[in-house]
Amino acid sequence: MIETETAAVYSNLRANIEARGFTLLAAVVDGKKGIREVFSDIPVQMCQFHQLMIIRRYLTMHPRLEAGKELNELGKGLCQFESSEFEKRFTDWCAKWDDFLKEKTVISGSNWFYTHRRLRSARRSIKTNLPYLFTHQKFPELKIPNTINCIESLNSRIKELLHVHRGSSRRLKEKIISEILEK
């Protein structure tokens, strides 16, 4: 049982899995900091759904600015694109909106901030994760999924079952989880 997801926790989990005789061929991650480094020796796929959620967190579901609307649409199509097509569209979007994203708002004197900070953050997230968004296409023989939806659905089911037993002690909840995972 873990409290929070950290690189150290993932490193320990990996060591535990490998100590049981399993060989990890690839990893699909949700984008938490430091976790990719734990799997730096194998192909790493960034969950495309999590990338879309990161974009949404910065832009909302209904961005007002045209640049935001375009980037949001590009993100929505992430799972349908081939790597080269997405990279081209993203590069084109970056070039088109480069000056707009450089706009600054002056507060007083020499103090300023970038006007479109949330849009810049969404762009930075895509740029940072781009090398990992299409790993599943680079290694078709490994049959790497492009999302972690399968494990997320299992987690959701476990949370639903625990919710039914709201008043249970932590020990009992851990026992319920163990029983579910053993089946």
Backbone as ProteinMPNN parsed JSONL, in Angstrom:
{"seq_chain_A": "MIETETAAVYSNLRANIEARGFTLLAAVVDGKKGIREVFSDIPVQMCQFHQLMIIRRYLTMHPRLEAGKELNELGKGLCQFESSEFEKRFTDWCAKWDDFLKEKTVISGSNWFYTHRRLRSARRSIKTNLPYLFTHQKFPELKIPNTINCIESLNSRIKELLHVHRGSSRRLKEKIISEILEK", "coords_chain_A": {"N_chain_A": [[0.847, -1.172, 0.0], [0.561, 2.191, -0.862], [1.012, 5.643, -0.059], [1.495, 8.023, -1.498], [2.408, 8.782, -4.899], [5.627, 8.558, -5.847], [8.932, 8.956, -7.232], [10.698, 7.359, -5.799], [8.977, 5.453, -4.653], [8.048, 4.181, -6.972], [10.458, 3.175, -7.886], [11.055, 1.312, -5.892], [8.819, -0.398, -6.216], [9.324, -1.323, -8.788], [11.731, -2.72, -8.381], [10.786, -4.713, -6.675], [8.974, -6.094, -8.341], [10.734, -7.048, -10.334], [12.375, -8.61, -8.739], [10.76, -10.738, -8.308], [11.022, -12.165, -10.566], [10.02, -11.18, -12.929], [10.286, -9.45, -16.076], [10.445, -6.2, -17.063], [9.263, -4.763, -19.975], [8.387, -2.392, -21.025], [7.042, 0.801, -19.993], [4.076, 2.472, -19.037], [3.223, 5.633, -18.193], [1.843, 8.206, -16.034], [2.753, 10.796, -16.0], [3.742, 11.948, -13.692], [6.238, 13.71, -11.867], [9.64, 12.685, -12.107], [9.157, 9.963, -12.396], [9.527, 8.884, -14.941], [12.293, 8.648, -15.083], [12.846, 6.45, -13.515], [12.32, 4.395, -15.188], [14.129, 4.637, -17.252], [15.688, 2.945, -18.786], [14.092, 1.417, -20.383], [11.48, 1.423, -22.943], [9.29, 4.203, -22.598], [5.996, 5.198, -22.324], [3.998, 7.993, -22.351], [0.897, 8.479, -20.879], [-1.649, 9.172, -23.055], [-4.204, 10.102, -22.508], [-3.891, 11.263, -19.992], [-2.226, 13.342, -20.764], [-3.991, 14.847, -22.307], [-5.735, 15.606, -20.245], [-4.055, 17.231, -18.762], [-3.677, 19.343, -20.555], [-6.331, 20.254, -20.646], [-6.621, 21.059, -17.989], [-5.082, 23.368, -17.922], [-6.241, 24.909, -19.99], [-9.013, 24.765, -19.797], [-12.227, 23.277, -20.616], [-13.526, 24.76, -22.481], [-11.947, 26.917, -24.01], [-11.423, 30.469, -24.321], [-9.78, 32.03, -25.949], [-8.569, 32.095, -29.307], [-6.166, 30.765, -29.914], [-6.034, 28.997, -27.76], [-8.326, 27.488, -28.233], [-7.601, 26.193, -30.603], [-5.351, 24.694, -29.759], [-6.529, 23.082, -27.86], [-8.275, 21.55, -29.462], [-6.366, 20.207, -31.002], [-5.198, 18.675, -28.983], [-7.391, 17.058, -28.283], [-7.485, 15.324, -30.422], [-5.296, 13.764, -30.094], [-5.02, 10.929, -29.606], [-5.698, 9.881, -32.057], [-3.806, 10.539, -33.933], [-0.913, 9.913, -35.967], [2.478, 9.852, -34.946], [4.247, 11.61, -36.43], [2.427, 13.29, -37.754], [1.061, 14.546, -35.629], [3.225, 15.879, -34.389], [3.961, 17.621, -36.466], [1.629, 19.216, -36.731], [1.568, 20.333, -34.171], [4.008, 21.726, -34.118], [3.489, 23.55, -36.176], [1.367, 24.951, -34.978], [2.716, 26.099, -32.799], [4.497, 27.809, -34.166], [2.696, 29.515, -35.446], [1.462, 30.851, -33.282], [3.515, 31.952, -31.847], [4.462, 34.702, -31.438], [2.216, 35.742, -30.147], [2.217, 34.238, -27.79], [4.414, 35.282, -26.584], [3.675, 37.688, -25.601], [3.624, 40.231, -23.108], [2.548, 41.376, -19.915], [2.759, 44.39, -18.322], [3.258, 45.251, -15.027], [4.153, 47.212, -13.114], [6.529, 49.643, -13.69], [9.434, 47.924, -14.134], [8.423, 45.446, -13.692], [6.838, 42.541, -14.795], [4.75, 40.02, -16.413], [4.138, 37.02, -18.301], [1.477, 37.284, -20.511], [-0.26, 35.239, -21.361], [-0.133, 32.936, -19.595], [-1.227, 30.392, -18.84], [-1.753, 29.195, -21.27], [0.822, 29.072, -22.274], [1.85, 27.275, -20.425], [0.421, 24.946, -21.053], [1.436, 24.49, -23.612], [4.153, 24.085, -22.959], [3.956, 21.722, -21.475], [3.161, 19.854, -23.422], [5.409, 20.013, -25.113], [7.396, 19.052, -23.382], [6.513, 16.436, -22.859], [6.285, 15.304, -25.36], [8.332, 13.566, -26.533], [7.575, 11.159, -25.402], [4.971, 10.586, -25.965], [4.254, 9.018, -28.146], [5.462, 6.558, -28.026], [4.376, 4.027, -28.139], [3.894, 3.694, -30.839], [6.434, 3.569, -31.885], [7.431, 1.168, -31.029], [5.939, -1.231, -32.022], [5.947, -4.002, -31.77], [5.97, -4.522, -29.082], [3.468, -3.996, -28.223], [2.475, -1.834, -26.651], [0.208, -0.109, -24.634], [-1.489, 3.027, -25.309], [-2.556, 4.488, -23.307], [-3.283, 4.561, -19.747], [-5.705, 3.602, -19.11], [-6.82, 1.052, -18.634], [-5.785, 0.169, -16.148], [-6.639, 2.284, -14.619], [-9.39, 1.943, -14.679], [-9.657, -0.36, -13.138], [-8.72, 0.65, -10.699], [-10.765, 2.504, -10.202], [-12.947, 0.824, -9.835], [-12.175, -0.517, -7.502], [-12.152, 1.662, -5.739], [-14.889, 2.257, -5.749], [-15.926, -0.041, -4.505], [-14.735, 0.211, -1.982], [-15.944, 2.517, -1.158], [-18.521, 1.716, -0.622], [-18.134, 0.504, 1.775], [-17.72, 2.536, 3.719], [-17.261, 3.151, 6.51], [-15.281, 1.462, 7.321], [-12.265, 0.201, 8.836], [-8.83, 1.145, 8.237], [-7.206, -1.114, 8.047], [-9.065, -3.13, 7.371], [-9.915, -2.157, 4.9], [-7.546, -2.387, 3.427], [-7.346, -5.146, 3.423], [-9.599, -5.821, 1.9], [-8.819, -4.713, -0.568], [-6.558, -6.293, -1.117], [-7.781, -8.806, -1.399], [-9.34, -8.385, -3.699], [-7.358, -7.907, -5.628], [-6.027, -10.322, -5.674], [-7.661, -12.024, -7.07]], "CA_chain_A": [[0.0, 0.0, 0.0], [1.347, 3.421, -0.911], [0.262, 6.864, 0.239], [1.656, 8.948, -2.623], [3.244, 8.296, -5.998], [6.9, 9.259, -5.982], [9.927, 8.176, -7.965], [11.236, 6.351, -4.88], [7.977, 4.388, -4.544], [8.084, 3.428, -8.229], [11.724, 2.444, -7.92], [10.873, 0.144, -5.012], [7.871, -1.304, -6.865], [10.011, -1.971, -9.909], [12.671, -3.692, -7.818], [9.969, -5.807, -6.151], [8.469, -6.859, -9.499], [11.86, -7.742, -10.963], [12.856, -9.629, -7.796], [9.856, -11.886, -8.439], [11.341, -12.859, -11.803], [9.412, -10.539, -14.096], [11.102, -8.504, -16.82], [9.64, -5.106, -17.612], [9.634, -4.457, -21.35], [8.022, -0.995, -21.262], [6.227, 1.382, -18.92], [3.133, 3.526, -19.404], [3.204, 6.477, -17.001], [0.852, 9.277, -16.06], [3.381, 12.106, -16.097], [4.236, 12.466, -12.419], [7.666, 14.047, -11.941], [10.642, 11.736, -11.665], [8.821, 8.557, -12.626], [10.151, 8.437, -16.203], [13.695, 8.313, -14.837], [12.889, 5.1, -12.933], [12.214, 3.457, -16.306], [14.922, 5.222, -18.342], [16.355, 1.903, -19.571], [13.089, 0.74, -21.215], [10.588, 2.4, -23.571], [8.298, 4.827, -21.721], [4.848, 5.819, -22.995], [3.193, 8.907, -21.529], [-0.526, 8.243, -21.109], [-2.191, 10.243, -23.878], [-5.369, 10.657, -21.833], [-3.389, 12.172, -18.966], [-1.75, 14.554, -21.445], [-5.188, 15.628, -22.63], [-6.239, 16.192, -19.007], [-3.134, 18.327, -18.413], [-4.047, 20.448, -21.445], [-7.627, 20.763, -20.165], [-6.437, 21.752, -16.714], [-4.573, 24.704, -18.217], [-7.055, 25.672, -20.939], [-10.421, 24.469, -19.541], [-12.863, 22.544, -21.716], [-14.02, 25.734, -23.459], [-11.073, 28.09, -24.006], [-11.978, 31.655, -24.991], [-8.842, 32.526, -26.953], [-8.469, 31.256, -30.511], [-4.987, 29.895, -29.76], [-6.432, 27.952, -26.82], [-9.287, 26.612, -28.908], [-6.859, 25.352, -31.555], [-4.521, 23.726, -29.027], [-7.471, 22.145, -27.246], [-8.699, 20.635, -30.536], [-5.218, 19.36, -31.315], [-5.098, 17.716, -27.885], [-8.501, 16.099, -28.359], [-7.193, 14.348, -31.472], [-4.01, 13.134, -29.794], [-5.049, 9.464, -29.744], [-5.949, 9.484, -33.443], [-2.709, 10.949, -34.808], [0.405, 9.296, -36.043], [3.469, 10.713, -34.307], [4.743, 12.664, -37.32], [1.331, 14.219, -38.027], [0.843, 15.366, -34.433], [4.384, 16.76, -34.226], [3.874, 18.674, -37.488], [0.546, 20.135, -36.359], [1.969, 21.06, -32.972], [5.052, 22.671, -34.533], [2.799, 24.618, -36.913], [0.63, 25.749, -34.002], [3.71, 26.881, -32.053], [4.992, 28.878, -35.043], [1.593, 30.456, -35.691], [1.103, 31.596, -32.085], [4.738, 32.293, -31.12], [4.449, 36.102, -31.0], [1.103, 35.878, -29.205], [2.625, 33.647, -26.519], [5.486, 36.107, -26.014], [3.107, 38.937, -25.076], [3.858, 40.453, -21.686], [1.747, 42.377, -19.232], [3.599, 45.156, -17.404], [2.533, 45.571, -13.796], [4.631, 48.555, -12.765], [7.961, 49.814, -13.979], [10.09, 46.812, -14.826], [7.769, 44.185, -13.323], [5.95, 42.045, -15.847], [4.521, 38.583, -16.5], [3.6, 36.628, -19.597], [0.03, 37.489, -20.523], [-0.992, 33.983, -21.601], [0.65, 31.949, -18.837], [-1.831, 29.054, -18.857], [-1.538, 28.689, -22.625], [2.249, 28.745, -22.333], [2.047, 26.059, -19.624], [-0.095, 23.82, -21.843], [2.426, 24.251, -24.667], [5.353, 23.516, -22.342], [3.65, 20.342, -21.11], [3.223, 19.037, -24.646], [6.814, 19.965, -25.548], [8.136, 18.193, -22.46], [6.062, 15.042, -22.948], [6.23, 14.848, -26.759], [9.162, 12.382, -26.825], [7.011, 9.969, -24.772], [3.55, 10.452, -26.3], [4.019, 8.066, -29.234], [6.361, 5.41, -27.864], [3.642, 2.824, -28.566], [4.025, 3.578, -32.294], [7.837, 3.268, -32.197], [7.701, -0.218, -30.647], [4.676, -1.964, -32.203], [6.102, -5.397, -31.361], [5.74, -4.614, -27.637], [2.026, -3.798, -27.978], [2.349, -0.915, -25.523], [-1.011, 0.707, -24.729], [-1.198, 4.46, -25.332], [-3.127, 5.081, -22.093], [-3.337, 3.658, -18.596], [-7.129, 3.47, -18.796], [-7.162, -0.278, -18.109], [-5.496, 0.13, -14.708], [-7.485, 3.299, -13.981], [-10.732, 1.382, -14.49], [-9.538, -1.249, -11.985], [-8.653, 1.513, -9.511], [-12.1, 3.07, -9.98], [-13.792, -0.251, -9.288], [-11.756, -0.715, -6.112], [-12.643, 2.82, -4.975], [-16.336, 2.087, -5.585], [-16.155, -1.069, -3.492], [-14.352, 0.751, -0.683], [-16.933, 3.537, -0.814], [-19.661, 0.996, -0.055], [-17.735, 0.179, 3.147], [-17.14, 3.805, 4.174], [-16.86, 3.192, 7.911], [-14.304, 0.405, 7.612], [-10.919, 0.604, 9.275], [-7.794, 1.09, 7.199], [-6.778, -2.518, 7.948], [-10.085, -3.866, 6.63], [-9.866, -1.671, 3.51], [-6.375, -3.008, 2.81], [-7.687, -6.556, 3.231], [-10.532, -5.849, 0.752], [-8.016, -4.465, -1.779], [-5.742, -7.499, -1.347], [-8.681, -9.852, -1.9], [-9.703, -8.044, -5.076], [-6.18, -8.052, -6.494], [-5.624, -11.725, -5.759], [-8.574, -12.747, -7.974]], "C_chain_A": [[0.898, 1.243, 0.0], [0.436, 4.616, -0.646], [0.302, 7.832, -0.936], [2.569, 8.33, -3.675], [4.49, 9.164, -6.086], [7.849, 8.371, -6.777], [10.491, 7.07, -7.079], [10.271, 5.17, -4.74], [8.0, 3.532, -5.803], [9.368, 2.621, -8.349], [11.642, 1.181, -7.063], [9.922, -0.879, -5.626], [8.53, -2.051, -8.013], [10.961, -3.052, -9.4], [11.925, -4.922, -7.302], [9.461, -6.7, -7.278], [9.585, -7.678, -10.123], [12.436, -8.827, -10.05], [11.987, -10.878, -7.852], [10.036, -12.609, -9.78], [10.715, -12.272, -13.062], [10.411, -9.597, -14.757], [10.178, -7.444, -17.404], [10.158, -4.763, -19.009], [9.361, -3.009, -21.699], [7.209, -0.51, -20.074], [5.308, 2.44, -19.517], [2.917, 4.337, -18.137], [2.21, 7.624, -17.167], [1.449, 10.676, -16.035], [3.862, 12.685, -14.783], [5.745, 12.662, -12.499], [8.542, 12.921, -11.413], [10.376, 10.284, -12.006], [9.458, 8.04, -13.913], [11.586, 7.98, -15.987], [13.849, 6.907, -14.253], [12.914, 4.051, -14.043], [13.051, 3.908, -17.5], [15.599, 4.183, -19.238], [15.385, 1.097, -20.444], [12.201, 1.796, -21.872], [9.516, 2.896, -22.595], [7.251, 5.529, -22.572], [4.149, 6.73, -21.993], [1.74, 8.661, -21.878], [-1.12, 9.432, -21.87], [-3.417, 10.876, -23.23], [-4.936, 11.627, -20.738], [-2.854, 13.455, -19.596], [-2.935, 15.446, -21.804], [-5.735, 16.303, -21.375], [-5.35, 17.344, -18.521], [-3.46, 19.553, -19.261], [-5.345, 21.078, -20.967], [-7.493, 21.54, -18.866], [-5.946, 23.182, -16.942], [-5.548, 25.542, -19.05], [-8.55, 25.647, -20.645], [-11.006, 23.736, -20.753], [-13.33, 23.493, -22.831], [-13.16, 26.992, -23.426], [-11.705, 29.259, -24.774], [-11.081, 32.142, -26.122], [-8.746, 31.556, -28.126], [-7.288, 30.284, -30.412], [-5.312, 28.727, -28.836], [-7.394, 26.971, -27.441], [-8.564, 25.656, -29.857], [-6.026, 24.295, -30.834], [-5.394, 22.668, -28.353], [-7.948, 21.109, -28.274], [-7.577, 19.681, -30.918], [-5.063, 18.283, -30.238], [-6.179, 16.654, -27.936], [-8.233, 15.002, -29.38], [-5.929, 13.545, -31.231], [-3.994, 11.63, -30.043], [-5.241, 8.992, -31.186], [-4.77, 9.747, -34.38], [-1.569, 9.946, -34.84], [1.375, 10.319, -35.466], [3.878, 11.891, -35.19], [3.672, 13.715, -37.609], [1.08, 15.124, -36.821], [1.983, 16.358, -34.256], [4.342, 17.909, -35.225], [2.799, 19.694, -37.11], [0.911, 20.96, -35.129], [3.037, 22.098, -33.306], [4.439, 23.843, -35.288], [2.038, 25.532, -35.962], [1.583, 26.657, -33.227], [4.224, 28.054, -32.884], [3.922, 29.954, -35.244], [1.361, 31.382, -34.498], [2.319, 32.063, -31.28], [4.726, 33.731, -30.594], [3.37, 36.342, -29.945], [1.509, 35.369, -27.822], [3.759, 34.413, -25.844], [4.957, 37.416, -25.423], [3.285, 39.012, -23.571], [2.894, 41.51, -21.165], [2.652, 43.051, -18.217], [2.749, 45.555, -16.202], [2.887, 46.995, -13.362], [6.125, 48.604, -13.021], [8.526, 48.658, -14.765], [9.491, 45.459, -14.449], [6.761, 43.782, -14.389], [5.726, 40.555, -15.666], [3.98, 38.273, -17.896], [2.077, 36.668, -19.521], [-0.739, 36.172, -20.575], [-0.275, 32.815, -20.916], [0.081, 30.539, -18.929], [-1.648, 28.403, -20.231], [-0.077, 28.279, -22.808], [2.531, 27.455, -21.561], [1.55, 24.823, -20.361], [0.897, 23.46, -22.947], [3.671, 23.582, -24.095], [5.139, 22.045, -21.974], [3.743, 19.426, -22.332], [4.667, 18.899, -25.113], [7.621, 18.999, -24.689], [7.796, 16.722, -22.653], [6.083, 14.472, -24.36], [7.114, 13.633, -27.052], [8.567, 11.068, -26.297], [5.556, 9.704, -25.171], [3.254, 9.386, -27.355], [4.976, 6.88, -29.199], [5.683, 4.134, -28.358], [3.722, 2.624, -30.076], [5.45, 3.193, -32.701], [8.193, 1.81, -31.926], [6.435, -1.068, -30.795], [4.755, -3.415, -31.729], [5.844, -5.589, -29.861], [4.268, -4.45, -27.257], [1.777, -2.948, -26.726], [1.035, -0.152, -25.668], [-0.643, 2.19, -24.707], [-1.8, 5.199, -24.143], [-3.018, 4.08, -20.954], [-4.787, 3.445, -18.169], [-7.486, 2.117, -18.204], [-6.901, -0.358, -16.61], [-6.35, 1.152, -13.971], [-8.902, 2.761, -13.75], [-10.739, 0.397, -13.316], [-9.5, -0.428, -10.692], [-10.022, 2.1, -9.178], [-13.03, 2.041, -9.35], [-13.457, -0.503, -7.817], [-12.272, 0.432, -5.242], [-14.148, 2.729, -4.74], [-16.645, 1.079, -4.486], [-15.799, -0.571, -2.092], [-15.361, 1.79, -0.208], [-18.176, 2.905, -0.17], [-19.401, 0.709, 1.428], [-17.065, 1.4, 3.793], [-16.591, 3.779, 5.594], [-15.79, 2.19, 8.289], [-12.96, 0.981, 8.049], [-9.96, 0.496, 8.094], [-7.359, -0.362, 6.963], [-7.768, -3.338, 7.125], [-10.082, -3.445, 5.155], [-8.684, -2.298, 2.768], [-6.634, -4.489, 2.529], [-8.625, -6.713, 2.022], [-9.746, -5.687, -0.543], [-7.187, -5.702, -2.117], [-6.583, -8.626, -1.928], [-9.04, -9.618, -3.363], [-8.534, -8.322, -6.021], [-5.715, -9.485, -6.64], [-6.472, -12.508, -6.754], [-8.24, -12.558, -9.403]], "O_chain_A": [[1.862, 1.33, 0.76], [-0.751, 4.596, -0.969], [-0.723, 8.394, -1.325], [3.394, 7.468, -3.375], [4.409, 10.36, -6.366], [7.594, 7.182, -6.966], [10.737, 5.961, -7.556], [10.702, 4.017, -4.713], [7.976, 2.304, -5.723], [9.355, 1.502, -8.862], [12.105, 0.114, -7.467], [10.177, -2.082, -5.57], [8.324, -3.252, -8.191], [10.989, -4.163, -9.929], [12.389, -6.048, -7.478], [9.515, -7.925, -7.175], [9.408, -8.862, -10.41], [12.929, -9.847, -10.532], [12.436, -11.962, -7.48], [9.3, -13.544, -10.092], [10.875, -12.828, -14.149], [11.27, -9.019, -14.091], [9.246, -7.756, -18.146], [11.348, -4.506, -19.194], [10.023, -2.446, -22.571], [6.746, -1.304, -19.255], [5.711, 3.207, -20.392], [2.479, 3.8, -17.119], [1.797, 7.962, -18.277], [0.703, 11.655, -16.047], [4.348, 13.816, -14.757], [6.447, 11.87, -13.128], [8.227, 12.288, -10.406], [11.28, 9.453, -11.914], [9.883, 6.886, -13.974], [12.045, 7.037, -16.631], [14.866, 6.25, -14.472], [13.457, 2.96, -13.868], [12.716, 3.592, -18.642], [16.038, 4.514, -20.339], [15.809, 0.194, -21.166], [12.166, 2.94, -21.419], [8.916, 2.11, -21.862], [7.576, 6.348, -23.432], [3.755, 6.289, -20.913], [1.384, 8.638, -23.056], [-1.094, 10.562, -21.382], [-3.645, 12.075, -23.392], [-5.537, 12.688, -20.571], [-3.009, 14.536, -19.028], [-2.88, 16.662, -21.622], [-6.157, 17.458, -21.435], [-5.841, 18.311, -17.939], [-3.514, 20.671, -18.748], [-5.45, 22.302, -20.89], [-8.164, 22.552, -18.663], [-6.352, 24.101, -16.23], [-5.665, 26.749, -18.839], [-9.288, 26.453, -21.21], [-10.348, 23.6, -21.784], [-13.508, 23.078, -23.976], [-13.576, 28.016, -22.884], [-12.426, 29.056, -25.751], [-11.575, 32.616, -27.144], [-8.832, 30.341, -27.948], [-7.406, 29.116, -30.784], [-4.91, 27.594, -29.101], [-7.3, 25.765, -27.212], [-8.872, 24.465, -29.911], [-5.997, 23.136, -31.247], [-5.025, 21.496, -28.292], [-8.011, 19.918, -27.968], [-7.808, 18.491, -31.133], [-4.826, 17.116, -30.551], [-5.917, 15.482, -27.665], [-8.701, 13.875, -29.221], [-5.533, 12.736, -32.069], [-3.045, 11.114, -30.633], [-4.976, 7.831, -31.498], [-4.741, 9.234, -35.499], [-1.306, 9.235, -33.87], [1.11, 11.521, -35.502], [3.856, 13.039, -34.746], [3.981, 14.903, -37.698], [0.907, 16.333, -36.977], [1.749, 17.539, -34.002], [4.653, 19.048, -34.874], [3.038, 20.9, -37.164], [0.598, 22.149, -35.057], [2.973, 23.23, -32.824], [4.819, 24.993, -35.071], [2.061, 26.753, -36.122], [1.299, 27.837, -33.022], [4.37, 29.164, -32.372], [4.214, 31.149, -35.215], [1.094, 32.57, -34.681], [2.167, 32.521, -30.148], [4.96, 33.945, -29.404], [3.592, 37.06, -28.97], [1.188, 35.987, -26.807], [4.03, 34.209, -24.661], [5.715, 38.169, -24.812], [3.127, 38.025, -22.852], [2.485, 42.416, -21.892], [3.241, 42.393, -17.36], [1.665, 46.122, -16.347], [2.019, 47.862, -13.26], [6.877, 47.716, -12.617], [8.152, 48.431, -15.915], [10.016, 44.424, -14.859], [5.938, 44.587, -14.823], [6.409, 39.902, -14.877], [3.438, 39.144, -18.577], [1.475, 36.15, -18.581], [-1.758, 36.019, -19.901], [0.131, 31.847, -21.559], [0.84, 29.581, -19.081], [-1.414, 27.198, -20.328], [0.215, 27.256, -23.428], [3.348, 26.638, -21.986], [2.183, 23.768, -20.304], [1.169, 22.285, -23.192], [4.186, 22.625, -24.673], [6.038, 21.222, -22.143], [4.337, 18.35, -22.267], [5.106, 17.806, -25.468], [8.428, 18.224, -25.202], [8.677, 15.863, -22.617], [5.913, 13.265, -24.535], [6.672, 12.735, -27.768], [9.002, 9.988, -26.696], [4.975, 8.702, -24.755], [2.125, 8.904, -27.447], [5.261, 6.274, -30.232], [6.337, 3.262, -28.93], [3.626, 1.491, -30.548], [5.651, 2.564, -33.74], [9.134, 1.274, -32.512], [5.913, -1.571, -29.8], [3.744, -3.993, -31.331], [5.535, -6.697, -29.423], [3.87, -4.727, -26.125], [0.975, -3.305, -25.864], [0.772, 0.403, -26.735], [0.389, 2.568, -24.153], [-1.583, 6.4, -23.983], [-2.703, 2.908, -21.164], [-5.061, 3.145, -17.007], [-8.37, 2.037, -17.351], [-7.723, -0.903, -15.873], [-6.744, 0.922, -12.828], [-9.536, 3.085, -12.746], [-11.722, 0.325, -12.578], [-10.164, -0.768, -9.713], [-10.397, 2.184, -8.009], [-13.802, 2.356, -8.444], [-14.352, -0.681, -6.991], [-12.768, 0.203, -4.139], [-14.633, 3.08, -3.665], [-17.511, 1.309, -3.643], [-16.487, -0.896, -1.124], [-15.605, 1.929, 0.991], [-18.797, 3.495, 0.715], [-20.331, 0.675, 2.234], [-15.971, 1.293, 4.347], [-15.53, 4.351, 5.842], [-15.429, 2.08, 9.46], [-12.583, 2.092, 7.677], [-10.249, -0.157, 7.091], [-7.168, -0.784, 5.822], [-7.367, -4.143, 6.284], [-10.229, -4.286, 4.268], [-8.814, -2.693, 1.609], [-6.189, -5.018, 1.511], [-8.458, -7.631, 1.219], [-9.967, -6.423, -1.505], [-7.124, -6.111, -3.276], [-6.146, -9.322, -2.846], [-9.041, -10.551, -4.166], [-8.715, -8.907, -7.089], [-5.072, -9.83, -7.632], [-6.04, -13.556, -7.236], [-8.919, -13.104, -10.273]]}, "name": "protein", "num_of_chains": 1, "seq": "MIETETAAVYSNLRANIEARGFTLLAAVVDGKKGIREVFSDIPVQMCQFHQLMIIRRYLTMHPRLEAGKELNELGKGLCQFESSEFEKRFTDWCAKWDDFLKEKTVISGSNWFYTHRRLRSARRSIKTNLPYLFTHQKFPELKIPNTINCIESLNSRIKELLHVHRGSSRRLKEKIISEILEK"}
